[in-house]
Amino acid sequence: MTAGKRDFVIEQGATFEEPIVWMQAGVPVNLTGMSARMLIKPKRGSTTVLRDMTSTNGEIVLGTTDGTITPTITDEETTLITWKKGEYVLEITETDGTVRRLLQGKIKMDPR
């Protein structure tokens, strides 16, 4: 499975919340027991991490049977972001430990 592509804009000072639905053969994937990670870097391949969002730290909310993956950054947190643009990779770790890259793309900050 090749990762999908989608770009995001984060509005500084506003809550960033972008629901994504993972579907296979037209059916939402059951995410029960899975985890997610979204790494934002200045550019792909960089060792610098601008933001490390996970389902463990609460910045990604996973639905269960509806396949929903929702990266979220509070308005207070977006106010503190100083970088202007980056690139991200969104990965899911399945219950058997398999890691899948679901989505990737660019992120742009829209300053106040």
C-alpha positions as CSV (number, residue, x, y, z in Angstrom):
1,M,0.0,0.0,0.0
2,T,1.4,3.4,-1.0
3,A,0.9,6.3,1.3
4,G,-1.7,8.9,0.2
5,K,-0.8,12.5,-0.2
6,R,-2.5,15.4,1.5
7,D,-1.3,18.9,2.5
8,F,-2.4,20.8,5.6
9,V,-2.5,24.4,6.8
10,I,-2.3,25.2,10.5
11,E,-3.8,28.5,11.4
12,Q,-1.8,30.1,14.2
13,G,-3.9,30.7,17.3
14,A,-6.7,28.3,16.1
15,T,-7.2,24.7,17.0
16,F,-5.8,22.4,14.3
17,E,-8.1,19.3,13.9
18,E,-8.1,17.3,10.7
19,P,-10.1,14.0,10.7
20,I,-8.8,11.4,8.3
21,V,-10.7,8.1,7.7
22,W,-8.7,5.1,6.8
23,M,-10.7,2.9,4.5
24,Q,-9.9,-0.5,2.8
25,A,-12.1,-1.8,0.1
26,G,-14.6,0.9,0.9
27,V,-14.9,-0.1,4.5
28,P,-13.5,1.9,7.5
29,V,-10.6,0.1,9.2
30,N,-11.2,-1.0,12.9
31,L,-8.4,0.9,14.8
32,T,-9.0,-0.8,18.1
33,G,-5.7,-1.5,19.8
34,M,-3.7,0.4,17.2
35,S,-1.5,3.5,17.7
36,A,-0.6,6.4,15.4
37,R,2.3,8.8,15.0
38,M,2.7,11.9,12.9
39,L,6.2,13.3,12.6
40,I,6.6,16.8,11.2
41,K,10.1,17.8,10.0
42,P,11.5,20.7,8.0
43,K,11.8,18.4,5.0
44,R,11.6,14.6,4.5
45,G,14.8,12.9,5.5
46,S,15.8,15.5,8.0
47,T,16.9,14.4,11.5
48,T,15.3,17.6,13.0
49,V,11.8,17.0,14.3
50,L,9.5,20.0,14.5
51,R,6.6,18.1,16.2
52,D,6.1,14.5,17.2
53,M,2.4,13.9,17.5
54,T,1.2,10.5,18.7
55,S,-1.9,8.8,20.0
56,T,0.0,8.2,23.2
57,N,0.6,12.0,23.9
58,G,-3.0,12.8,22.9
59,E,-2.2,14.8,19.8
60,I,-3.8,12.1,17.6
61,V,-7.2,10.7,18.5
62,L,-8.1,7.3,17.1
63,G,-11.7,6.3,16.6
64,T,-12.4,2.6,16.9
65,T,-14.6,0.9,14.3
66,D,-15.1,4.1,12.2
67,G,-11.5,4.3,11.0
68,T,-11.1,7.9,12.1
69,I,-7.6,9.3,12.8
70,T,-7.6,12.9,14.0
71,P,-4.4,14.9,14.4
72,T,-5.1,17.7,16.9
73,I,-3.1,20.7,18.2
74,T,-4.8,23.1,20.6
75,D,-5.1,26.8,19.9
76,E,-2.7,27.5,22.7
77,E,-0.1,25.2,21.1
78,T,-0.5,26.6,17.6
79,T,0.2,30.0,19.0
80,L,3.6,28.8,20.1
81,I,4.6,27.3,16.7
82,T,7.5,29.3,15.2
83,W,8.3,27.3,12.1
84,K,6.7,28.4,8.7
85,K,6.5,25.1,6.8
86,G,7.4,21.4,7.1
87,E,6.6,18.0,5.8
88,Y,4.9,15.2,7.6
89,V,4.5,11.4,7.6
90,L,1.5,9.8,9.3
91,E,2.0,6.2,10.4
92,I,-0.2,3.6,12.0
93,T,1.1,0.7,14.1
94,E,-1.2,-2.3,13.9
95,T,-1.8,-4.6,16.8
96,D,0.7,-7.1,15.4
97,G,3.4,-4.5,15.3
98,T,3.2,-3.8,11.6
99,V,3.9,-0.1,10.8
100,R,2.1,1.4,7.8
101,R,2.7,4.8,6.3
102,L,-0.8,6.1,5.6
103,L,-0.4,9.7,4.6
104,Q,2.3,12.2,3.8
105,G,2.5,15.8,2.6
106,K,3.4,19.3,3.4
107,I,2.3,21.5,6.3
108,K,2.2,25.3,6.1
109,M,1.7,27.7,9.0
110,D,-0.7,30.5,8.4
111,P,0.5,33.2,10.9
112,R,-1.8,35.6,12.7
